[in-house]
Amino acid sequence: MADMVIGNIEDGTSDEEIQALLVKYGFPVYDQIQHVPGDGSRPAVLLSFEGTEPAALRMLQPRIHNLFWKNRRINVVIMQERSDN
């Protein structure tokens, strides 16, 4: 399982818009999404990809990291694989 954070998204961006962006740039479909409002100035989403290795997402990361999308420059971080123990 791999997790990815997309930060600095425009507030109010729908799950469908995020999915469409990712599919457009060749990412697999995410299995779970969690919106992280933070302090409100730089909302983010945490995406989980079951059955996908972090290395696979790291190969795709440059496609959207620092992309100007919906009036914001988004940033993308691939999380280290975590243990469920």
N, CA and C of each residue as an Amber inpcrd file, in Angstrom:
protein
   255
   0.8370000  -1.1770000   0.0000000   0.0000000   0.0000000   0.0000000
   0.8830000   1.2430000   0.0000000   0.4620000   2.2360000  -0.7520000
   1.1990000   3.4920000  -0.8130000   0.2610000   4.6450000  -0.4780000
   0.8090000   5.6480000   0.1830000   0.0610000   6.8580000   0.5080000
   0.7370000   8.0460000  -0.1550000  -0.0770000   8.9930000  -0.5820000
   0.4280000  10.1910000  -1.2400000  -0.3400000  11.4010000  -0.7110000
   0.3710000  12.4800000  -0.4720000  -0.2500000  13.7220000  -0.0350000
  -0.1380000  14.7360000  -1.1630000  -1.2540000  15.3490000  -1.4940000
  -1.2530000  16.4660000  -2.4330000  -1.6100000  17.6940000  -1.6160000
  -0.6840000  18.6320000  -1.5560000  -0.8780000  19.8300000  -0.7530000
  -1.1090000  21.0670000  -1.5900000  -1.6700000  22.0640000  -0.9430000
  -1.9530000  23.3670000  -1.5260000  -3.0200000  23.2930000  -2.6160000
  -3.9850000  22.3940000  -2.4310000  -5.0900000  22.3390000  -3.3900000
  -6.0810000  23.4510000  -3.0720000  -6.8340000  23.8280000  -4.0660000
  -7.8280000  24.8770000  -3.8580000  -8.9390000  24.3480000  -2.9580000
  -9.3350000  25.1430000  -1.9730000 -10.4050000  24.7580000  -1.0650000
 -11.6710000  24.4650000  -1.8680000 -12.3520000  23.3950000  -1.5270000
 -13.5830000  23.0330000  -2.2120000 -13.3780000  22.1410000  -3.4200000
 -12.1530000  21.7320000  -3.6980000 -11.9000000  20.8240000  -4.8150000
 -12.5380000  19.4680000  -4.5030000 -13.2990000  18.9530000  -5.4520000
 -14.0350000  17.7070000  -5.2080000 -13.1370000  16.4870000  -5.4080000
 -13.5760000  15.3770000  -4.8350000 -12.8750000  14.1060000  -5.0080000
 -12.8050000  13.7350000  -6.4860000 -13.8710000  14.0140000  -7.2140000
 -13.9230000  13.6880000  -8.6400000 -12.9040000  14.4990000  -9.4300000
 -12.7160000  15.7660000  -9.0880000 -11.7190000  16.5970000  -9.7710000
 -10.3040000  16.0840000  -9.5060000 -10.0510000  15.6720000  -8.2760000
  -8.7330000  15.1330000  -7.9190000  -8.4900000  13.8400000  -8.6900000
  -9.4860000  12.9700000  -8.7120000  -9.3440000  11.6980000  -9.4360000
  -9.1030000  11.9470000 -10.9210000  -9.8340000  12.8830000 -11.5220000
  -9.6640000  13.1860000 -12.9460000  -8.2550000  13.6930000 -13.2330000
  -7.7090000  14.5290000 -12.3590000  -6.3480000  15.0310000 -12.5360000
  -5.3520000  13.8720000 -12.5090000  -5.4880000  13.0110000 -11.5190000
  -4.5500000  11.9020000 -11.3770000  -4.6120000  10.9440000 -12.5680000
  -5.8020000  10.5950000 -12.9980000  -5.9540000   9.6870000 -14.1280000
  -5.3790000  10.3200000 -15.3940000  -5.5980000  11.6170000 -15.5600000
  -5.0710000  12.3360000 -16.7270000  -3.5480000  12.1990000 -16.8200000
  -2.8790000  12.1790000 -15.6730000  -1.4200000  12.1030000 -15.6480000
  -0.8870000  10.6880000 -15.3970000  -1.7550000   9.6770000 -15.5290000
  -1.3080000   8.2980000 -15.5120000  -1.2600000   7.6060000 -14.1650000
  -1.8050000   8.2210000 -13.1290000  -1.8140000   7.5990000 -11.8030000
  -2.9110000   6.5420000 -11.7240000  -2.7230000   5.5270000 -10.8780000
  -3.8050000   4.5650000 -10.6580000  -4.9350000   5.2320000  -9.8740000
  -6.0780000   4.5860000  -9.8730000  -7.2240000   5.0870000  -9.1120000
  -6.9470000   4.8660000  -7.6330000  -7.1600000   5.9020000  -6.8280000
  -6.9290000   5.7560000  -5.3920000  -8.0760000   4.9800000  -4.7580000
  -7.7880000   4.3620000  -3.6220000  -8.7940000   3.5700000  -2.9100000
  -9.4650000   4.3460000  -1.7860000  -8.7630000   5.3400000  -1.2660000
  -9.3080000   6.1190000  -0.1460000  -8.7610000   7.5350000  -0.2270000
  -9.5990000   8.4960000   0.1510000  -9.1790000   9.8920000   0.1760000
  -9.5970000  10.5030000   1.5080000  -8.7080000  11.2950000   2.0570000
  -8.9970000  12.0070000   3.3030000  -8.5920000  13.4600000   3.1040000
  -9.5280000  14.3740000   3.3030000  -9.2390000  15.8010000   3.1820000
  -8.6280000  16.2950000   4.4910000  -7.5490000  17.0730000   4.3700000
  -6.8340000  17.6010000   5.5260000  -6.8800000  19.1260000   5.4240000
  -7.7750000  19.7630000   6.1800000  -7.9280000  21.2070000   6.0290000
  -6.7570000  22.0270000   6.5670000  -6.0150000  21.5120000   7.5390000
  -4.9210000  22.3040000   8.1260000  -5.4680000  23.5710000   8.7380000
  -4.7760000  24.6860000   8.5100000  -5.2590000  25.9630000   9.0390000
  -6.1610000  26.6720000   8.0450000  -6.4520000  26.0190000   6.9160000
  -7.3520000  26.5910000   5.9270000  -6.6570000  27.2790000   4.7710000
  -5.3790000  27.6320000   4.9200000  -4.7030000  28.3580000   3.8530000
  -4.1020000  27.4360000   2.7970000  -3.7990000  26.2100000   3.1710000
  -3.1880000  25.2560000   2.2500000  -3.8020000  23.8750000   2.4370000
  -5.0580000  23.6920000   2.0360000  -5.6910000  22.3780000   2.2050000
  -4.9190000  21.2950000   1.4570000  -5.0600000  20.0790000   1.9380000
  -4.3760000  18.9390000   1.3300000  -5.3150000  17.7450000   1.3280000
  -4.9090000  16.7170000   0.5910000  -5.6040000  15.4330000   0.6240000
  -4.5730000  14.3360000   0.8190000  -4.9730000  13.3320000   1.5700000
  -4.1640000  12.1380000   1.7630000  -4.8510000  11.0260000   0.9850000
  -4.1220000  10.4540000   0.0340000  -4.6760000   9.4120000  -0.8240000
  -3.9970000   8.0860000  -0.5130000  -4.7770000   7.0130000  -0.4580000
  -4.2400000   5.6740000  -0.2310000  -4.4800000   4.8320000  -1.4780000
  -3.4350000   4.1070000  -1.8730000  -3.4800000   3.2510000  -3.0510000
  -3.1730000   1.8190000  -2.6040000  -4.2000000   0.9920000  -2.4890000
  -4.0210000  -0.4130000  -2.1120000  -3.3640000  -1.1430000  -3.2840000
  -2.4200000  -2.0040000  -2.9830000  -1.7970000  -2.8000000  -4.0250000
  -0.8100000  -2.0420000  -4.8990000  -0.4610000  -0.8250000  -4.5150000
   0.5140000  -0.0250000  -5.2600000   1.7140000   0.2290000  -4.3690000
   2.8830000   0.0440000  -4.9040000   4.1220000   0.2800000  -4.1590000
   4.4760000   1.7680000  -4.1890000   5.0530000   2.2940000  -3.1070000
   5.4860000   3.6920000  -3.0980000   6.4220000   4.0230000  -4.2660000
   7.2770000   3.0790000  -4.6580000   8.2080000   3.3280000  -5.7640000
   7.4660000   3.6290000  -7.0680000   6.3290000   2.9870000  -7.2760000
   5.5450000   3.2330000  -8.4850000   5.0050000   4.6640000  -8.4890000
   4.5440000   5.1370000  -7.3280000   4.0410000   6.5140000  -7.2490000
   5.1790000   7.5240000  -7.3880000   6.3560000   7.1730000  -6.8580000
   7.5070000   8.0770000  -6.9860000   7.9010000   8.2850000  -8.4460000
   7.6980000   7.2740000  -9.2720000   7.9870000   7.3990000 -10.7040000
   7.0300000   8.3910000 -11.3750000   5.7920000   8.4530000 -10.8710000
   4.7770000   9.3370000 -11.4440000   4.7770000  10.7310000 -10.8230000
   5.3220000  10.8590000  -9.6400000   5.2830000  12.1160000  -8.8810000
   5.7170000  13.3430000  -9.6890000   6.8060000  13.2970000 -10.4620000
   7.2250000  14.4920000 -11.1930000   6.1980000  15.0180000 -12.1940000
   5.2570000  14.1880000 -12.5930000   4.2330000  14.6120000 -13.5510000
   3.3200000  15.6940000 -12.9810000   3.0980000  15.6600000 -11.6550000
   2.1620000  16.6430000 -11.0870000   2.7700000  17.5080000  -9.9800000
   3.9510000  17.1480000  -9.4720000   4.5710000  17.9640000  -8.4210000
   4.9050000  19.3440000  -8.9980000   4.5130000  20.3890000  -8.3080000
   4.6830000  21.7880000  -8.7270000   3.8220000  22.1750000  -9.9230000
   2.8130000  21.3740000 -10.2250000   1.8820000  21.6840000 -11.3010000
   0.9800000  22.8410000 -10.8730000   0.7660000  23.8140000 -11.7550000
  -0.1700000  24.8960000 -11.4720000  -1.5510000  24.3980000 -11.8750000
  -2.4280000  24.2080000 -10.8770000  -3.7510000  23.6260000 -11.0980000
  -4.7680000  24.3510000 -10.2460000  -5.8250000  24.8160000 -10.8740000
  -6.9160000  25.5070000 -10.1770000  -6.3900000  26.6680000  -9.3190000
  -5.5940000  27.5200000  -9.9210000  -5.0760000  28.7360000  -9.2790000
  -4.0870000  28.4870000  -8.1500000  -3.5230000  27.2970000  -8.0750000
  -2.5500000  26.9680000  -7.0290000  -1.4300000  26.1280000  -7.6100000
  -0.2560000  26.2240000  -7.0310000   0.8500000  25.3360000  -7.3820000
   0.8420000  24.2100000  -6.3520000   0.4430000  23.0260000  -6.7940000
   0.3120000  21.9050000  -5.8660000   1.6660000  21.2460000  -5.6150000
   1.7770000  20.6190000  -4.4570000   2.9810000  19.8520000  -4.1380000
   2.5650000  18.4350000  -3.7740000   3.4180000  17.4920000  -4.1340000
   3.0870000  16.0750000  -3.9760000   4.2010000  15.3910000  -3.1980000
   3.8030000  14.6490000  -2.1720000   4.7490000  13.8970000  -1.3520000
   4.2730000  12.4540000  -1.2910000   5.1890000  11.5320000  -1.5790000
   4.8910000  10.1070000  -1.4460000   5.3980000   9.6900000  -0.0700000
   4.5160000   9.0970000   0.7170000   4.8570000   8.7280000   2.0830000
   5.6300000   7.4130000   2.1070000   6.4680000   7.2600000   3.1220000
   7.1710000   6.0020000   3.3420000   6.1230000   4.9220000   3.6210000
   6.4050000   3.7210000   3.2060000   5.5010000   2.6160000   3.4900000
   5.4440000   2.3950000   4.9880000   4.2410000   2.2490000   5.5120000
   4.1080000   2.0740000   6.9620000   3.6930000   0.6580000   7.2800000
   4.0570000   0.2500000   8.4400000   3.7240000  -1.0940000   8.9070000
   2.3930000  -1.0340000   9.6400000   1.5650000  -2.0350000   9.4580000
   0.2710000  -2.0790000  10.1560000   0.3990000  -2.6550000  11.5540000
   1.5980000  -3.0180000  11.9640000   1.8090000  -3.5980000  13.3110000
   1.7740000  -2.5430000  14.3680000
